[in-house]
């Protein structure tokens, strides 16, 4: 495949970069000859006056999408610049002379992209000069000097440059306001290709060598001040640029669009495009797609069908693209609103639409036939030899659009609709999504045009968030503020936030923007086009409180079988009322969901809505119980357990939202959802979701006077709080659960509470209390024959023994925990027991055995999807590597632990991984990094009340402060105090010796 990317930049925002006449004509004329199938036979892409990031993206795509047999030609025309280090940059429209690194495209960047290309046949043509001032009588293209071909030369490349480093590349004359003129270099190059004169050896082919020889000779004949250069590097195969034409070239193709002879000069060019909005924002990728070469078959009209939710900006995108593409379609630029979703108006009949289009082309009224087919034939005949761009806005469906399509291949049709035009043959589909947060914020600020202080930034984010990235909503919110500037952004955010709790959420967006129908009116037109059964399903979907809706959930809401609901979901998706980001998972935009709920309030009974919600809750409770059963059965197939975990991860957001819905309705489903799924979500590391479920369960259990359920919910909350370092809250919830279990004489559950209280005491350094809790728990579990809980208690006892230095007892307790867990096929018990055993043996310097235990624990954690267990095992492997003098290996493990702990919001894990990274940094002599790691770890341990961790971090901090005596003493004093408070006298004495050794040098 032969591909060419032609980039020219003639106009610049920076006043220090002079405007150029040549690049526009350079790109156009070269595109014509390279795209001509009888000459260059390239697939040509053009890019003019684009900002730096668009140029970079286009270049990267051009090279990365190439194959090994492709021949690639990159052409650049515009200013070339050099920084103080002598690096070469190509200027884009938004380049700032003082910020070349971030606003210009470097030669290094282009070289890297070429190196990544599979193609070994790359030709780079540069019509960029690199010299100092404008000479009299001619305009030149740059302001700096650099050697071009050397900067881009490399294997598999040929670089043709318009001049040497010390020369200019000249345009046709002085810079004046007239028609663009090609540069001397490109003018010669294009002329030689078009006429065949560049075929210097007369063999019918123009190779790179032929082209260089010809261009060098002709440019030097035109001006002695410019010398084209060439550079080659191990090019594979013959690089022929073009065939030498034997007759006048046929109609050329540029990006798949024939450039036909221009219509008569006397004919007025019709341009009835609406005004492009000045604050158009955030659609660069969509614009790039619309400007991309069509993938339709040669000889067919190019159709781009833009669809999306009401208010997403389809019309503005189409109009903006049309204005940008006007130069490609110089004979006419037409716009027609088909009124497919216009309040109070029926869709335009295709027969009437054709009459409007024909009259725009000045066809006399008496020549317009009455019949649809005759009008369509006349329309196609009128545009058969014209390059026209047609915007068909607000179409209702494919049937309305089909008769309006030109038949000529050199036309472009942009269609917008709320209906995805999947049946419009040959159309490229572009489903427009909402704006990103960044683009939404930029649009809001642009529209408001009021000074927004930094302090108001959170308010701006809040406004944008409520608008959900929908441009229409953002424009209406901004219009509200412009009408009431005294409200301020914070006041607007408060109003919009307050409205979220009202039944009529869209009330804030009722006032139309620019006379339009407003959001509710826009949504109403889409809703009115639905059949009654689809309207009902749409209203039911609005009742779903979670982020995603499964097919089964939609069926439950609609009270229909899953097979029956799928076609309706597909239809709603085709009408851009729902989206399917992942197969089988559907979402509604927040404002559409609000509209669906409004319609449900208006059109459905309270009882029917409540029944729909109960069906949804019952469905998820059944599915949650099924997943819990698979995870609780030791004998369950591994595939069943994986499927259960996958379901929990997929539905966790829905489970949390449904628990809150059940809480609001005081439905017992909240208790059931927490009992079935919260513990497993906790094990998977989704602490926020688990906490939401437990809190909803606690509220409902209290309301229903269900003490056992209330105790279980508080116990679960305590577990979440312990894992996230909220030890005081955890203690309170443990004690609430303990009080209920004591009153109801539930011994086994009491042992769970005792284990949690023991863990709290252990991490806060109260080892006596911790030991007592674990021993009592073991006794209760033995009496009740609850082996799994007994295994947990033995592990806790091992942790206490290890903390006080009794490693023999620790090994014994850990081994007991592993044995009990293995007998019960209690995989998580095995996981944590082996991790503890690895810790004890690490402390005994049995590093090989310790590592084996950690590796086995890691395997179990991965199999079970237990993220916290993975973090613990990785930390142990890091400790072993550090103690075995493998600092780089240890550093890798600690970094993974830190990342994982941050994902889990595990503050204690973060602290200990930072301690490990600090210890490794000391070993590597990276003392500045060590100080940072130890300081951060000490702060976290202080917040958690973890004196043992803080003592370790402060010890390391003192060791790292080799050049700061006072800082070292201060850190060691703190460590000694913590060790003494923990009863670790030997450790405290060791630190005091370090202090004495340091102060004794005075």
Secondary structure, DSSP 8 states (H G I E B T S, - for coil): -EEEEEEE----SSTTS---SHHHHHHHHHHHHHH-TTTT--EEEEEES--HHHHHHHHHHHHHT--TT-EEEEEEES-EEE-TT--EEE--TT--TT-HHHHSEEHHHHHHHHHT-S-SEEEEEEE----S---TT--BS-SS---HHHHH--TTEEEEESS-TTS--B-SSS--SSS----HHHHHHHHHHHHSTT-TT-SSEEEHHHHHHHHHHHHHHH-TT---EEEEE---S--EEEE--SS-----EETTEE------TTS--EE------TT--S-HHHHHHHHS---S-TTS-EEEEEE-STTS-HHHHHHHHHHHTGGG-TTEEEEEE--TT-TT-----HHHHHHHHHHHTT--GGGS-SSHHHHHHHHHHHHTT--EEEEEEEE--HHHHHTT----TT-EEEEEESS--TTSTTEEEEE-----HHHHHHHHHHHH-S---GGGHHHHHHHHHHHTT-HHHHHHHHHHHHHTGGGHHHHHHHHHHHHTTSS-GGGGG-S-STT--HHHHHHHHHHHTS-HHHHHHHHHHTT--SS-EEHHHHHHHHTS-HHHHHHHHHHHHHTTSSEEEETTEEE--HHHHHHHHHHHHHHS-HHHHHHHHHHHHHHHHHHHHHHHHHHH-TTS-HHHHHHHHHHHHHHHHHHHHHHHHHHHHT-THHHHHIIIIIHHHHHTT-HHHHHHHHHHHHHHHHHTT-HHHHHHHHHHHHHHHHHTT-HHHHHHHHHHHHHHHHHHT-HHHHHHHHHHHHHHHHHTT-HHHHHHHHHHHHHHHHHHT-HHHHHHHHHHHHHHHHHTT-HHHHHHHHHHHHHHHHHTT-HHHHHHHHHHHHHHHHHTT-HHHHHHHHHHHHHHHHHHT-HHHHHHHHHHHHHHHHHTT-HHHHHHHHHHHHHHHHHHT-HHHHHHHHHHHHHHHHHTT-HHHHHHHHHHHHHHHHHHT-HHHHHHHHHHHHHH-TT-HHHHHHHHHHHHHHHHHTT-HHHHHHHHHHHHHHHTT-
